[in-house]
Amino acid sequence: MTDNTVRLDVTRVSEATAEPVGDEVAREAALTIFFNDMELVTMLCSPAEENYLAAGFLAAEGLIESAGDITSMTIDGVRGIARVTAKSSGEAGRIWKRFISSGCGRGATFYSAADVASPPVVSSMKLHPDQIYRLMKDFQERSEVFKTTGGVHAAALAAPGGIELFSEDIGRHNAVDKVFGRCLIEGIGTKDRMLLVSGRISSEILLKTARRGIPFLISRSAPTDSGVKLAEKLGITLIGFVRGHRMNIYANPERLVTVKGPGTGDHE
């Protein structure tokens, strides 16, 4: 058992037999974030890296912009409480407009129409498909909790040369927020980087990525139609269904070298 898993007794059925066995299951915990003494949100998450999760969530919602905005943060892992005090933000006035997203792990957002008006991501970064295949292979091999339980999502920040940060969580939004929260707290840059994710790419994930100025969003799963439309608008190269040596490019394929499209030449 690890901090993120627990071993339980289960009955395993195979063909005509049933037998009691032990099985590792992903742990789930509630984390309530208090922001400037206001109870902001309660989310279900894996009980690890709660400081990164809180910081990443607040940054994704526009309530903080940098680690310098945080004046204090305390995490009570036993009670599942994160208390964050920060400099006032122009976004704080809309926090009552809670919207429960499509995310796993009871994701919550406070998006407004202004989010969709974010400026496009500008980057001259280009990748070869082989780089993406290698990164996604490494990404999947790092998912230890998933390999043990099959019950978590993963996210990673990567450069062309390899994965730099990696997190797992029962919620796909949480895994992304943990990566971005660590970037914020530790001052890790995201320019000309990729975000790798294991789950569905919806509009919320696109907006989180755009806020960090990341030009590539890559998943082994599928995007939603809103996710594709936002990727096109925000200048993010959106890639899904990366399996083996195949993938689908849903938006802005010009950042991929030696990729041919109907009626086009090589993009190099």
Buried (B, 14 or more C-beta within 10 A) or exposed (E): EEEBBBEEEEEEEEEEEEEEEEBBBBBBBEBBBBBBEEEBBBBBBBBBBBBBBBBBBBBBBBBBBEBEBBEEBEBEBEEBBBBBBBEEBEBBEBBEEEEEBBBBBBBBBBBBEEBBEBEBBEBEBBBBBEBBBBBBEBBBEBBBBBEBBEBBBBBBBBBBEEBBBBBBBBBBBBBBBBBBBBBBBEEBEBEBBBBBBBBBBBBBBBBBBBBBBBBBBBBBBBBBEBBBBBBBBBBBBBBBBBEEEEBEBBBBBEBBBEBEEEEEEEBE
